[in-house]
Amino acid sequence: MPEVNQYLFSNKELLEMLIKQAGVHEGKWILMANLGFSAGNFGPSPDQMSPGGVVAVLQMGIQRASPETPEQAVVDAAVFNPASSSTSKRRPSERSPASQKG
């Protein structure tokens, strides 16, 4: 059997994994990306340089969905990752929100 060297996931699958990893059990969530942008001169040789830009994905995360968000982009944590009776008695995850460094 050949060795697997790639795994691909849809945006919805990533969202579901992040909801579980964050220990979220309620609310409607969407996938978000924190992007960085850098401008520069690019080209195959110094004579063929052109202004351009590079976009980098710095972080991936989840964000509460607004009421206007298309349903196809939303995962309801209460349906996908419901709290079990033992989960509801545990302390919340030690993960820090995106607004804090962590």
N, C-alpha and C positions, 0 to 999 in steps of 0.2 A: 504494500500500500504506500503511495507517495506521501512524503512529508508535507503537511500543510504549512504554507508560509505567508498566507494572507487571510484575513477575515474582513468582510465588508458588512457594514450595517447601514440601514436606512436612517433618515433623520428621526423617524418615529421610534425605531429600535433604540437609538442613542438616548432619546428623551426618556424612554421607559427605564433604561439602565441607570440613568442619572437620578431619576426619581427614587428608585430603590436604593441606590448608593447613599443618597442624602437622607434617607429614612423619612420621606414625605408621605403622609397618609391622607391628606385632604387637599382640596383645591384643584383648579384646572391650570395646567402648566404648558409652556412652550419651550422649545430649544432656543438658546441664544448663543451668540458668539461675540467675543471681545476681539476686535480687529485692530491691528497696527498698520500704519501706512508710512512709507518712506519714498521720497523722490530722489531721482538721480539721473545720471546720463548713462545709457546702456547701448551696447552694440557689439557686433562680432569683431570689430577692429576700431582703432582710434579714428579712422577716416569715416566710419559709419555710425558714429555716436548720435543718439537721439534722446531727448528728454523722455523720461518714463517714470513709472511708479511700481512699487512692490507692495502687495497686501499680504500680511501675515496673520494667521489665526493664533492669537495669544492665549485665549482661554475659551473653553466651552462650558456652558452652564444651563440652568433652567430659570425661567422667569414666570411669574403669575400671568396668566392670559387675561387680556381685557375682554369685555363683552363683545367687541367687534372682531376679535380674532377668528379667522376661518376655522370651523370645527375640525377640518382635516389636519390642522397643525397642532391640535390640542390633545393632551392626555389628562384624563381625570384621575388623580391619584387615589381618590376614594374607591374607584372601580378597579384600577389596575394594581394598586398596592394597598389594599385595605389593612387597617390596623387590626392585629389579633388581640385577644384579651391579654396575653402576656406582653405584647408590645406597648399597649396603652399604659401599663404600670411601670415601664422602664423610663429612665430619665431621657430627655431629648438628646439627640446626637451632639457630640462635642464639635462637630464641624462648624466653622464660623461662616456667617453670611458673606456674600461677595463684597459688601461694603467694608469688611474688616480684612486685614491681611491674615493669611493662614495657610 
